[in-house]
Amino acid sequence: MAYTVPLTSTSCIKGGERPYFVCPGQVCGRPCLRQPFNLYSGGRHFLCRNCYRLAFQSQSETPHDWLLRRVSKLRPGNTLPPRR
């Protein structure tokens, strides 16, 4: 299957432009029209995370798993980063 995915761009503060995809998906019968950096192949089409209802892995972590992931990033002698 071949189809066109439109591109758009916005101006950057220091000059130039930043390109974005325009998501060709449908949400509740209306065009999605989000402007993501990446599109994902979760089926027959390339769509944004919202259209495929994709979650980040960290959104399904338990507090214990989150802590283990954070601690594994530390180097010897470093401490935990301050909470934001």
Backbone atoms as SQL, in Angstrom:
CREATE TABLE atoms (id INTEGER PRIMARY KEY, chain TEXT, resi INTEGER, resn TEXT, atom TEXT, x REAL, y REAL, z REAL);
INSERT INTO atoms VALUES
  (1, 'A', 1, 'MET', 'N', 0.842, -1.162, 0.000),
  (2, 'A', 1, 'MET', 'CA', 0.000, 0.000, 0.000),
  (3, 'A', 1, 'MET', 'C', 0.897, 1.238, 0.000),
  (4, 'A', 2, 'ALA', 'N', 0.542, 2.222, -0.750),
  (5, 'A', 2, 'ALA', 'CA', 1.289, 3.481, -0.806),
  (6, 'A', 2, 'ALA', 'C', 0.324, 4.635, -0.524),
  (7, 'A', 3, 'TYR', 'N', 0.756, 5.546, 0.321),
  (8, 'A', 3, 'TYR', 'CA', -0.033, 6.737, 0.599),
  (9, 'A', 3, 'TYR', 'C', 0.905, 7.855, 1.000),
  (10, 'A', 4, 'THR', 'N', 0.409, 9.061, 0.954),
  (11, 'A', 4, 'THR', 'CA', 1.219, 10.239, 1.240),
  (12, 'A', 4, 'THR', 'C', 0.960, 10.713, 2.659),
  (13, 'A', 5, 'VAL', 'N', 2.041, 11.032, 3.364),
  (14, 'A', 5, 'VAL', 'CA', 1.930, 11.619, 4.699),
  (15, 'A', 5, 'VAL', 'C', 2.401, 13.060, 4.570),
  (16, 'A', 6, 'PRO', 'N', 1.534, 14.021, 4.838),
  (17, 'A', 6, 'PRO', 'CA', 1.927, 15.418, 4.677),
  (18, 'A', 6, 'PRO', 'C', 2.966, 15.851, 5.710),
  (19, 'A', 7, 'LEU', 'N', 3.773, 16.820, 5.328),
  (20, 'A', 7, 'LEU', 'CA', 4.761, 17.431, 6.204),
  (21, 'A', 7, 'LEU', 'C', 4.409, 18.897, 6.410),
  (22, 'A', 8, 'THR', 'N', 4.781, 19.417, 7.555),
  (23, 'A', 8, 'THR', 'CA', 4.640, 20.835, 7.832),
  (24, 'A', 8, 'THR', 'C', 5.904, 21.265, 8.555),
  (25, 'A', 9, 'SER', 'N', 6.095, 22.534, 8.737),
  (26, 'A', 9, 'SER', 'CA', 7.286, 22.995, 9.450),
  (27, 'A', 9, 'SER', 'C', 6.954, 24.253, 10.237),
  (28, 'A', 10, 'THR', 'N', 7.755, 24.493, 11.264),
  (29, 'A', 10, 'THR', 'CA', 7.632, 25.709, 12.053),
  (30, 'A', 10, 'THR', 'C', 8.978, 26.399, 12.087),
  (31, 'A', 11, 'SER', 'N', 8.960, 27.691, 12.270),
  (32, 'A', 11, 'SER', 'CA', 10.194, 28.463, 12.329),
  (33, 'A', 11, 'SER', 'C', 10.856, 28.270, 13.684),
  (34, 'A', 12, 'CYS', 'N', 12.176, 28.196, 13.679),
  (35, 'A', 12, 'CYS', 'CA', 12.940, 28.091, 14.915),
  (36, 'A', 12, 'CYS', 'C', 13.378, 29.483, 15.355),
  (37, 'A', 13, 'ILE', 'N', 13.590, 29.646, 16.651),
  (38, 'A', 13, 'ILE', 'CA', 13.953, 30.950, 17.197),
  (39, 'A', 13, 'ILE', 'C', 15.266, 31.456, 16.610),
  (40, 'A', 14, 'LYS', 'N', 16.236, 30.569, 16.450),
  (41, 'A', 14, 'LYS', 'CA', 17.555, 30.980, 15.958),
  (42, 'A', 14, 'LYS', 'C', 17.688, 30.828, 14.446),
  (43, 'A', 15, 'GLY', 'N', 16.575, 30.741, 13.770),
  (44, 'A', 15, 'GLY', 'CA', 16.588, 30.640, 12.317),
  (45, 'A', 15, 'GLY', 'C', 16.359, 29.217, 11.843),
  (46, 'A', 16, 'GLY', 'N', 16.021, 29.072, 10.608),
  (47, 'A', 16, 'GLY', 'CA', 15.751, 27.763, 10.041),
  (48, 'A', 16, 'GLY', 'C', 14.336, 27.301, 10.338),
  (49, 'A', 17, 'GLU', 'N', 14.081, 26.062, 9.983),
  (50, 'A', 17, 'GLU', 'CA', 12.758, 25.482, 10.196),
  (51, 'A', 17, 'GLU', 'C', 12.898, 24.075, 10.750),
  (52, 'A', 18, 'ARG', 'N', 11.888, 23.636, 11.463),
  (53, 'A', 18, 'ARG', 'CA', 11.843, 22.272, 11.994),
  (54, 'A', 18, 'ARG', 'C', 10.666, 21.558, 11.340),
  (55, 'A', 19, 'PRO', 'N', 10.939, 20.457, 10.621),
  (56, 'A', 19, 'PRO', 'CA', 9.855, 19.732, 9.956),
  (57, 'A', 19, 'PRO', 'C', 9.115, 18.799, 10.909),
  (58, 'A', 20, 'TYR', 'N', 7.834, 18.618, 10.657),
  (59, 'A', 20, 'TYR', 'CA', 6.980, 17.707, 11.417),
  (60, 'A', 20, 'TYR', 'C', 6.125, 16.931, 10.429),
  (61, 'A', 21, 'PHE', 'N', 5.728, 15.728, 10.825),
  (62, 'A', 21, 'PHE', 'CA', 4.711, 15.005, 10.087),
  (63, 'A', 21, 'PHE', 'C', 3.348, 15.558, 10.493),
  (64, 'A', 22, 'VAL', 'N', 2.357, 15.345, 9.665),
  (65, 'A', 22, 'VAL', 'CA', 0.963, 15.609, 10.033),
  (66, 'A', 22, 'VAL', 'C', 0.304, 14.240, 10.056),
  (67, 'A', 23, 'CYS', 'N', -0.143, 13.823, 11.239),
  (68, 'A', 23, 'CYS', 'CA', -0.702, 12.481, 11.394),
  (69, 'A', 23, 'CYS', 'C', -1.942, 12.311, 10.516),
  (70, 'A', 24, 'PRO', 'N', -1.957, 11.263, 9.680),
  (71, 'A', 24, 'PRO', 'CA', -3.107, 11.035, 8.804),
  (72, 'A', 24, 'PRO', 'C', -4.230, 10.234, 9.462),
  (73, 'A', 25, 'GLY', 'N', -4.145, 9.975, 10.780),
  (74, 'A', 25, 'GLY', 'CA', -5.123, 9.142, 11.469),
  (75, 'A', 25, 'GLY', 'C', -6.460, 9.820, 11.702),
  (76, 'A', 26, 'GLN', 'N', -7.408, 9.018, 12.177),
  (77, 'A', 26, 'GLN', 'CA', -8.752, 9.494, 12.505),
  (78, 'A', 26, 'GLN', 'C', -9.016, 9.217, 13.988),
  (79, 'A', 27, 'VAL', 'N', -9.545, 10.213, 14.701),
  (80, 'A', 27, 'VAL', 'CA', -9.925, 10.058, 16.100),
  (81, 'A', 27, 'VAL', 'C', -11.392, 10.444, 16.202),
  (82, 'A', 28, 'CYS', 'N', -12.225, 9.495, 16.570),
  (83, 'A', 28, 'CYS', 'CA', -13.675, 9.714, 16.672),
  (84, 'A', 28, 'CYS', 'C', -14.258, 10.261, 15.368),
  (85, 'A', 29, 'GLY', 'N', -13.766, 9.765, 14.253),
  (86, 'A', 29, 'GLY', 'CA', -14.286, 10.178, 12.957),
  (87, 'A', 29, 'GLY', 'C', -13.751, 11.505, 12.439),
  (88, 'A', 30, 'ARG', 'N', -12.863, 12.145, 13.199),
  (89, 'A', 30, 'ARG', 'CA', -12.280, 13.420, 12.773),
  (90, 'A', 30, 'ARG', 'C', -10.793, 13.230, 12.511),
  (91, 'A', 31, 'PRO', 'N', -10.227, 13.994, 11.597),
  (92, 'A', 31, 'PRO', 'CA', -8.790, 13.870, 11.347),
  (93, 'A', 31, 'PRO', 'C', -7.978, 14.227, 12.593),
  (94, 'A', 32, 'CYS', 'N', -6.928, 13.475, 12.856),
  (95, 'A', 32, 'CYS', 'CA', -6.094, 13.708, 14.034),
  (96, 'A', 32, 'CYS', 'C', -5.329, 15.025, 13.899),
  (97, 'A', 33, 'LEU', 'N', -4.592, 15.195, 12.837),
  (98, 'A', 33, 'LEU', 'CA', -3.842, 16.407, 12.497),
  (99, 'A', 33, 'LEU', 'C', -2.782, 16.818, 13.531),
  (100, 'A', 34, 'ARG', 'N', -2.387, 15.902, 14.433),
  (101, 'A', 34, 'ARG', 'CA', -1.275, 16.218, 15.341),
  (102, 'A', 34, 'ARG', 'C', -0.004, 16.345, 14.523),
  (103, 'A', 35, 'GLN', 'N', 0.987, 16.991, 15.111),
  (104, 'A', 35, 'GLN', 'CA', 2.255, 17.212, 14.409),
  (105, 'A', 35, 'GLN', 'C', 3.402, 16.552, 15.176),
  (106, 'A', 36, 'PRO', 'N', 3.516, 15.218, 15.097),
  (107, 'A', 36, 'PRO', 'CA', 4.567, 14.527, 15.834),
  (108, 'A', 36, 'PRO', 'C', 5.890, 14.519, 15.064),
  (109, 'A', 37, 'PHE', 'N', 6.971, 14.278, 15.813),
  (110, 'A', 37, 'PHE', 'CA', 8.277, 14.084, 15.171),
  (111, 'A', 37, 'PHE', 'C', 8.336, 12.712, 14.524),
  (112, 'A', 38, 'ASN', 'N', 7.689, 11.717, 15.155),
  (113, 'A', 38, 'ASN', 'CA', 7.750, 10.331, 14.693),
  (114, 'A', 38, 'ASN', 'C', 6.353, 9.797, 14.447),
  (115, 'A', 39, 'LEU', 'N', 6.264, 8.918, 13.472),
  (116, 'A', 39, 'LEU', 'CA', 5.047, 8.149, 13.243),
  (117, 'A', 39, 'LEU', 'C', 5.393, 6.687, 13.480),
  (118, 'A', 40, 'TYR', 'N', 4.435, 5.903, 13.946),
  (119, 'A', 40, 'TYR', 'CA', 4.682, 4.521, 14.329),
  (120, 'A', 40, 'TYR', 'C', 3.886, 3.574, 13.456),
  (121, 'A', 41, 'SER', 'N', 4.466, 2.403, 13.193),
  (122, 'A', 41, 'SER', 'CA', 3.806, 1.387, 12.399),
  (123, 'A', 41, 'SER', 'C', 3.194, 0.364, 13.335),
  (124, 'A', 42, 'GLY', 'N', 1.939, 0.544, 13.672),
  (125, 'A', 42, 'GLY', 'CA', 1.259, -0.375, 14.572),
  (126, 'A', 42, 'GLY', 'C', 0.191, -1.176, 13.851),
  (127, 'A', 43, 'GLY', 'N', 0.112, -1.045, 12.569),
  (128, 'A', 43, 'GLY', 'CA', -0.908, -1.720, 11.773),
  (129, 'A', 43, 'GLY', 'C', -0.619, -1.480, 10.308),
  (130, 'A', 44, 'ARG', 'N', -1.631, -1.114, 9.562),
  (131, 'A', 44, 'ARG', 'CA', -1.453, -0.886, 8.126),
  (132, 'A', 44, 'ARG', 'C', -0.924, 0.502, 7.817),
  (133, 'A', 45, 'HIS', 'N', -1.024, 1.429, 8.762),
  (134, 'A', 45, 'HIS', 'CA', -0.662, 2.814, 8.502),
  (135, 'A', 45, 'HIS', 'C', 0.403, 3.286, 9.493),
  (136, 'A', 46, 'PHE', 'N', 1.041, 4.373, 9.153),
  (137, 'A', 46, 'PHE', 'CA', 1.963, 5.042, 10.056),
  (138, 'A', 46, 'PHE', 'C', 1.188, 6.181, 10.716),
  (139, 'A', 47, 'LEU', 'N', 1.019, 6.082, 12.050),
  (140, 'A', 47, 'LEU', 'CA', 0.222, 7.054, 12.790),
  (141, 'A', 47, 'LEU', 'C', 0.970, 7.509, 14.033),
  (142, 'A', 48, 'CYS', 'N', 0.447, 8.534, 14.704),
  (143, 'A', 48, 'CYS', 'CA', 1.067, 9.054, 15.925),
  (144, 'A', 48, 'CYS', 'C', 0.749, 8.141, 17.122),
  (145, 'A', 49, 'ARG', 'N', 1.430, 8.385, 18.243),
  (146, 'A', 49, 'ARG', 'CA', 1.220, 7.602, 19.461),
  (147, 'A', 49, 'ARG', 'C', -0.225, 7.691, 19.944),
  (148, 'A', 50, 'ASN', 'N', -0.841, 8.853, 19.793),
  (149, 'A', 50, 'ASN', 'CA', -2.210, 9.048, 20.248),
  (150, 'A', 50, 'ASN', 'C', -3.180, 8.164, 19.467),
  (151, 'A', 51, 'CYS', 'N', -3.038, 8.105, 18.169),
  (152, 'A', 51, 'CYS', 'CA', -3.956, 7.314, 17.344),
  (153, 'A', 51, 'CYS', 'C', -3.821, 5.813, 17.621),
  (154, 'A', 52, 'TYR', 'N', -2.595, 5.347, 17.894),
  (155, 'A', 52, 'TYR', 'CA', -2.392, 3.938, 18.218),
  (156, 'A', 52, 'TYR', 'C', -2.542, 3.663, 19.707),
  (157, 'A', 53, 'ARG', 'N', -2.821, 4.692, 20.504),
  (158, 'A', 53, 'ARG', 'CA', -2.971, 4.569, 21.959),
  (159, 'A', 53, 'ARG', 'C', -1.761, 3.885, 22.580),
  (160, 'A', 54, 'LEU', 'N', -0.582, 4.338, 22.182),
  (161, 'A', 54, 'LEU', 'CA', 0.668, 3.797, 22.717),
  (162, 'A', 54, 'LEU', 'C', 1.030, 4.521, 24.001),
  (163, 'A', 55, 'ALA', 'N', 1.528, 3.792, 24.967),
  (164, 'A', 55, 'ALA', 'CA', 1.976, 4.373, 26.231),
  (165, 'A', 55, 'ALA', 'C', 3.484, 4.191, 26.337),
  (166, 'A', 56, 'PHE', 'N', 4.113, 5.050, 27.092),
  (167, 'A', 56, 'PHE', 'CA', 5.523, 4.882, 27.377),
  (168, 'A', 56, 'PHE', 'C', 5.670, 3.758, 28.402),
  (169, 'A', 57, 'GLN', 'N', 6.776, 3.024, 28.350),
  (170, 'A', 57, 'GLN', 'CA', 6.993, 1.913, 29.257),
  (171, 'A', 57, 'GLN', 'C', 6.929, 2.372, 30.712),
  (172, 'A', 58, 'SER', 'N', 7.438, 3.559, 30.981),
  (173, 'A', 58, 'SER', 'CA', 7.470, 4.051, 32.360),
  (174, 'A', 58, 'SER', 'C', 6.064, 4.311, 32.919),
  (175, 'A', 59, 'GLN', 'N', 5.065, 4.444, 32.062),
  (176, 'A', 59, 'GLN', 'CA', 3.709, 4.688, 32.537),
  (177, 'A', 59, 'GLN', 'C', 3.064, 3.463, 33.164),
  (178, 'A', 60, 'SER', 'N', 3.637, 2.277, 32.913),
  (179, 'A', 60, 'SER', 'CA', 3.066, 1.061, 33.487),
  (180, 'A', 60, 'SER', 'C', 3.989, 0.431, 34.526),
  (181, 'A', 61, 'GLU', 'N', 5.021, 1.151, 34.961),
  (182, 'A', 61, 'GLU', 'CA', 5.942, 0.628, 35.959),
  (183, 'A', 61, 'GLU', 'C', 5.356, 0.713, 37.365),
  (184, 'A', 62, 'THR', 'N', 5.743, -0.230, 38.185),
  (185, 'A', 62, 'THR', 'CA', 5.426, -0.140, 39.601),
  (186, 'A', 62, 'THR', 'C', 6.448, 0.789, 40.245),
  (187, 'A', 63, 'PRO', 'N', 6.171, 1.334, 41.425),
  (188, 'A', 63, 'PRO', 'CA', 7.160, 2.184, 42.090),
  (189, 'A', 63, 'PRO', 'C', 8.493, 1.467, 42.320),
  (190, 'A', 64, 'HIS', 'N', 8.431, 0.177, 42.603),
  (191, 'A', 64, 'HIS', 'CA', 9.661, -0.604, 42.806),
  (192, 'A', 64, 'HIS', 'C', 10.477, -0.678, 41.518),
  (193, 'A', 65, 'ASP', 'N', 9.822, -0.960, 40.392),
  (194, 'A', 65, 'ASP', 'CA', 10.517, -1.021, 39.112),
  (195, 'A', 65, 'ASP', 'C', 11.104, 0.338, 38.733),
  (196, 'A', 66, 'TRP', 'N', 10.361, 1.401, 39.033),
  (197, 'A', 66, 'TRP', 'CA', 10.849, 2.749, 38.739),
  (198, 'A', 66, 'TRP', 'C', 12.138, 3.023, 39.501),
  (199, 'A', 67, 'LEU', 'N', 12.147, 2.658, 40.794),
  (200, 'A', 67, 'LEU', 'CA', 13.328, 2.889, 41.621),
  (201, 'A', 67, 'LEU', 'C', 14.516, 2.074, 41.115),
  (202, 'A', 68, 'LEU', 'N', 14.296, 0.825, 40.744),
  (203, 'A', 68, 'LEU', 'CA', 15.386, -0.004, 40.219),
  (204, 'A', 68, 'LEU', 'C', 15.952, 0.579, 38.930),
  (205, 'A', 69, 'ARG', 'N', 15.085, 1.089, 38.066),
  (206, 'A', 69, 'ARG', 'CA', 15.557, 1.689, 36.817),
  (207, 'A', 69, 'ARG', 'C', 16.392, 2.930, 37.095),
  (208, 'A', 70, 'ARG', 'N', 15.947, 3.758, 38.036),
  (209, 'A', 70, 'ARG', 'CA', 16.683, 4.976, 38.377),
  (210, 'A', 70, 'ARG', 'C', 18.045, 4.651, 38.995),
  (211, 'A', 71, 'VAL', 'N', 18.065, 3.682, 39.895),
  (212, 'A', 71, 'VAL', 'CA', 19.314, 3.330, 40.571),
  (213, 'A', 71, 'VAL', 'C', 20.298, 2.711, 39.581),
  (214, 'A', 72, 'SER', 'N', 19.813, 1.961, 38.609),
  (215, 'A', 72, 'SER', 'CA', 20.710, 1.322, 37.645),
  (216, 'A', 72, 'SER', 'C', 21.408, 2.350, 36.751),
  (217, 'A', 73, 'LYS', 'N', 20.872, 3.565, 36.665),
  (218, 'A', 73, 'LYS', 'CA', 21.490, 4.616, 35.852),
  (219, 'A', 73, 'LYS', 'C', 22.619, 5.316, 36.592),
  (220, 'A', 74, 'LEU', 'N', 22.707, 5.128, 37.917),
  (221, 'A', 74, 'LEU', 'CA', 23.713, 5.824, 38.711),
  (222, 'A', 74, 'LEU', 'C', 25.090, 5.189, 38.519),
  (223, 'A', 75, 'ARG', 'N', 26.088, 6.021, 38.549),
  (224, 'A', 75, 'ARG', 'CA', 27.464, 5.535, 38.517),
  (225, 'A', 75, 'ARG', 'C', 27.953, 5.455, 39.960),
  (226, 'A', 76, 'PRO', 'N', 28.968, 4.643, 40.228),
  (227, 'A', 76, 'PRO', 'CA', 29.486, 4.572, 41.595),
  (228, 'A', 76, 'PRO', 'C', 29.923, 5.956, 42.083),
  (229, 'A', 77, 'GLY', 'N', 29.522, 6.311, 43.292),
  (230, 'A', 77, 'GLY', 'CA', 29.881, 7.593, 43.859),
  (231, 'A', 77, 'GLY', 'C', 28.855, 8.679, 43.632),
  (232, 'A', 78, 'ASN', 'N', 27.931, 8.485, 42.718),
  (233, 'A', 78, 'ASN', 'CA', 26.878, 9.472, 42.468),
  (234, 'A', 78, 'ASN', 'C', 25.717, 9.248, 43.435),
  (235, 'A', 79, 'THR', 'N', 24.952, 10.248, 43.628),
  (236, 'A', 79, 'THR', 'CA', 23.754, 10.123, 44.462),
  (237, 'A', 79, 'THR', 'C', 22.535, 10.293, 43.597),
  (238, 'A', 80, 'LEU', 'N', 21.394, 10.011, 44.180),
  (239, 'A', 80, 'LEU', 'CA', 20.151, 10.195, 43.443),
  (240, 'A', 80, 'LEU', 'C', 19.966, 11.651, 43.079),
  (241, 'A', 81, 'PRO', 'N', 19.468, 11.939, 41.872),
  (242, 'A', 81, 'PRO', 'CA', 19.226, 13.333, 41.510),
  (243, 'A', 81, 'PRO', 'C', 18.105, 13.920, 42.351),
  (244, 'A', 82, 'PRO', 'N', 18.113, 15.233, 42.559),
  (245, 'A', 82, 'PRO', 'CA', 17.064, 15.854, 43.373),
  (246, 'A', 82, 'PRO', 'C', 15.705, 15.721, 42.700),
  (247, 'A', 83, 'ARG', 'N', 14.669, 15.629, 43.502),
  (248, 'A', 83, 'ARG', 'CA', 13.309, 15.553, 42.969),
  (249, 'A', 83, 'ARG', 'C', 12.927, 16.903, 42.382),
  (250, 'A', 84, 'ARG', 'N', 12.165, 16.866, 41.339),
  (251, 'A', 84, 'ARG', 'CA', 11.725, 18.113, 40.687),
  (252, 'A', 84, 'ARG', 'C', 10.384, 18.505, 41.170);
